[in-house]
Structures are given as C-alpha cells and as structure tokens.
Amino acid sequence: MSMSIRHFLIFLTLVQLAALTFASDIALPSSAISSGGGNSSGGPYSLLGTIGQPATMISSNGQYRLDPGFWAVALAVQTEGAPVLSIQRTGNQVILSWSSLTDEFVLQKTTTLGASPLWQDVLTSPVSNAESRSVTLALQPWHQFFRLRKQP
C-alpha cells in the first residue's frame, strides 16, 4: 500500500473517531414506541423524530435542548349568531377578543369537542374598549376550545 493511501486512511479514521466522539456528546438517550416520523437536518445536525411519541422527558446538553411531546392548542369555535371570536397567542398566553357592540355573550371554554362537550364559563372578566372585549389567559399544556354563548 502506498504511503499516500495509508496517510489518507489514517486521516479518515481520525475524522471518523472525532465525529463519533462529538456525536456521543449530543446523543439523546431516550426512545419510545411510536408510529410514523421523519428526519430533519441542517448543516452538521440531524434529528430523527416520530409522530405520536409518548416521551415527555426533556433532553439537553449544553447549548441544545429538546422538548418532546405534544403541543397544546387553543382554538376559537365560531358560534352562529355570535360575534367573531379571535384568538392570538402571545408567549405563554392567549388573548381572546370579540366585538364590544353587544354585551349579551359570555365566553366559554372546554377541553374536548365531540357529541356533547362540557362548556364552562370563563371566570376572567373581559377588558373592554370602544371596539372590542378581550380576555387574556395562560396557555395550558392541554387542548383548549373557546366559544361565545348568548346569555339567557
């Protein structure tokens, strides 16, 4: 074997060892039984992930952090005859707003939709101005659905 090929193989072995050493520093030592998934990569980094993953453990190492699990969602459910209910996320809060032209509606919430969801009045009083009413709530780690219901 010629000297240049030997040097190349030694160099290649050292590069692989360095890559393995670096990769072991940022390994995520967690696994889960899941369904589906994919690969996301950019530059020298690659992340394999799954859909339906029940893992809830935070994995971190130095400057990197991975928060697994499902994302909570907050949605406005439009009710026929009610003002349009808007929702905006700001950091860890959601702001729900609707027209202030009428005060005959109450804001309600539920954690599930289906045949007969259990709607409850939101206890936080709305803040009013000339154009709208709004309520600011903490974003919860579970699904939240909101609607306006006409008061009896």
Secondary structure, DSSP 8 states (H G I E B T S, - for coil): --HHHHHHHHHHHHHHHHHHHHHHHT--------EEEEEEEETTEEEEEEES------EEETTEEE--S----EEE---TTS---EEEEETTEEEEEEESS---EEEEEES--SSS---EE--S--EE-SSEEEEEEE--SS-EEEEEEE--
